[in-house]
Structures are given as C-alpha cells and as structure tokens.
Amino acid sequence: MSTRNANLTNVGAWCGIATTVLFVVGIVLMASSGVQVLIPETGKEGLEWIRDVDDAGGAFLAGGWLVVIGGLFALLALVGFYDALRSAHRLLIVAPVLSVVGFVFVTISHTLPLALAYEFVPGYIDASAATQAALRVEFDMWAITCLVFNSIGDALLWGVVVPLYAWASLRTRAVPRWIGWLGLFTGAVAGWLGLLSPVSSVIDGITFLGFVGFFVWMAAMGVALLRRSPSHVELAPAAAPAEL
C-alpha cells in the first residue's frame, strides 16, 4: 500500500476516535442542560422538548453542534476504514458509498433540531395560546421528518455499513477479532433489531446497547488501526471465511 493510502487509514483511525469523544462530550452537555435527546418526539414529548430547550440555553446548542461535527468525523472514519479493509472483497466499495448516503440523512436529522432551537422554540414560547396550538402541527411535522431521516440513516449505517466492515475485519484480520464481532453485534442490535424499535419500547431499550456498541466499535477500530505494525498495512483475506 502506498504512503498516501496508509495515511488515509491513519486519518480514518484518528477520526474514529474523535467521533466517540465528540459524541460523548456532546451528549453529556445536552443531558447536563436538561435536554435528554437531540431529536424531539411528536405530541406531548415534543412540547416537553420545547420547554427543556428553552430552559437549557447554550449548553444544549454546544452539545448539539458537537454531535453534528462528530457525525462528519464518523464519515471520514468510515472512508478510512474502507482503505484498511478493502482487500476483503471488491464489493466492499458499497460501504463508503452507503456511508455518505447514510450520513446525509443523519446530519440533516441532527441539524434540523438545532434550527428549531434557534428560531422555532423562542417563537413558540412567546406566542399566544391560540398561535401555539397552530404551531404544534408544524412542530410535529419537523419532528417526524427528523425521526424518519434519522431512521433511514441509521438503518444504512448500523444495519449495512458496520456489519460489512465487521465482516471484512474478520476476513482480513486487520484488527483484533473481538472488534469484528462487536461490529456484528452493533449491526444486529442497533441496525436490524432497531428497525422494530417503533413498535416496542422494550426493543427500543435493547437497541441502546447497539448505540453504545457503535461508539465503542468506532474508537476500538481507530486505536487498533493506529497500532498496526507497518508489515500489516496490506492484508490478504483469511483463507477460511467459513469461520464466520
């Protein structure tokens, strides 16, 4: 592998670590401000989100922007991961392509709530009761748009991209095998099982494990790729894929 390609892998590795750091700090900031989620729900939960955001101030906005920036770092990380794992199979090229598509949806779903926090929330709070009643329909429309966009992006990223990279890492043994199995766990719980989360609060709670697993996987991939010796920069696929 050329020096240019080796550097792309290293950039992806550092971005994977940065992704986890930015998301953790961002989530902590939002939670400490009193807002539990970046993307609002509809109905009663949405009205509570509006009140919480109005009380939260700058901490929520700072945390939200860190999450948005973290998503951009995650996209760069997934491109770098492809560079390290592409010897697994030619079809792995679909992973970075779907990463771009997925993160377009995810970034929109993370940015729209910040736009609502800047403009919609103060306008709603200052509006009369009659105006607020009319604005609730508009807010629910934006909230459901964010939720749908986020679900599409998560399905592509967690349900397709992460399992593909996990399979490739097991096939090439570019990173420790436990990281590959963690990626498959993340894809199964957050991606595949996550598609059923709207129909069951129990399933929704289980998918949280996959959410946490994703960020552990991102950081672990980054650290493992940075620690690889130069002799392992180019790895051939393992001879026995049946182990999967």
Long-range contacts (C-beta under 8 A, 24 or more apart in sequence): 1-233, 1-234, 5-83, 6-233, 8-79, 8-80, 8-83, 9-80, 9-81, 9-83, 9-84, 9-225, 9-233, 10-80, 10-225, 10-226, 11-76, 11-80, 12-76, 12-77, 12-78, 12-79, 12-80, 12-81, 12-82, 12-83, 12-84, 12-222, 12-225, 13-77, 13-80, 13-221, 13-222, 13-223, 13-224, 13-225, 13-226, 14-222, 14-226, 15-73, 15-74, 15-76, 15-77, 15-80, 15-222, 16-73, 16-74, 16-77, 16-80, 16-81, 16-218, 16-219, 16-221, 16-222, 16-225, 17-218, 17-219, 17-222, 17-223, 18-70, 18-73, 18-77, 19-70, 19-71, 19-73, 19-74, 19-77, 19-215, 19-218, 19-219, 20-215, 20-216, 20-218, 20-219, 20-222, 21-70, 22-66, 22-67, 22-69, 22-70, 22-73, 23-66, 23-67, 23-70, 23-215, 24-215, 25-63, 25-66, 26-62, 26-63, 26-64, 26-65, 26-66, 26-67, 26-70, 27-63, 27-67, 28-63, 29-59, 29-60, 29-62, 29-63, 29-66, 30-56, 30-59, 30-60, 30-63, 30-64, 30-67, 31-63, 32-59, 33-57, 33-59, 33-60, 33-63, 34-60, 35-60, 38-63, 38-64, 38-67, 38-110, 38-113, 39-109, 39-110, 39-113, 39-143, 39-146, 39-147, 39-150, 40-113, 40-116, 40-139, 40-143, 40-146, 41-143, 41-147, 42-139, 42-140, 42-143, 42-144, 42-147, 43-140, 46-136, 46-139, 46-140, 46-143, 47-136, 50-120, 50-121, 50-124, 50-125, 50-139, 51-125, 53-116, 53-117, 53-121, 54-121, 54-122, 54-125, 60-117, 61-114, 61-117, 61-118, 64-110, 64-113, 64-114, 64-117, 65-114, 67-110, 68-107, 68-110, 68-111, 68-114, 71-103, 71-106, 71-107, 71-110, 72-103, 72-107, 74-103, 74-218, 75-99, 75-100, 75-103, 77-218, 77-221, 77-222, 78-161, 78-165, 80-225, 81-165, 81-221, 81-225, 82-165, 84-174, 84-225, 85-165, 85-168, 85-169, 85-172, 85-174, 86-168, 87-172, 87-234, 87-235, 87-236, 87-237, 88-167, 88-168, 88-169, 88-171, 88-172, 88-237, 89-168, 89-171, 89-237, 92-164, 92-168, 94-160, 94-164, 95-160, 95-161, 95-164, 95-165, 95-168, 98-156, 98-157, 98-160, 98-161, 99-156, 99-157, 99-161, 101-156, 102-152, 102-153, 102-154, 102-155, 102-156, 102-157, 102-161, 103-153, 103-157, 104-153, 105-149, 105-150, 105-152, 105-153, 105-156, 106-149, 106-150, 106-153, 106-154, 106-157, 107-153, 108-146, 108-149, 109-145, 109-146, 109-147, 109-149, 109-150, 109-153, 110-150, 112-142, 112-145, 112-146, 112-149, 113-146, 116-142, 154-190, 154-191, 154-194, 155-191, 155-194, 155-195, 157-191, 158-186, 158-187, 158-190, 158-191, 158-194, 158-210, 158-214, 159-187, 159-190, 159-191, 159-192, 159-194, 159-195, 160-187, 160-191, 162-186, 162-187, 162-191, 162-214, 162-217, 163-187, 163-188, 163-191, 165-221, 166-217, 167-244, 169-221, 170-238, 170-243, 170-244, 171-237, 171-238, 171-241, 171-244, 172-235, 172-236, 172-237, 172-238, 173-235, 173-238, 174-224, 174-225, 174-228, 174-232, 174-235, 175-220, 175-221, 175-224, 175-225, 175-228, 176-224, 179-217, 179-220, 179-221, 179-224, 182-213, 182-216, 182-217, 182-220, 183-217, 185-210, 185-213, 186-210, 186-213, 186-214, 186-217, 189-213, 190-214
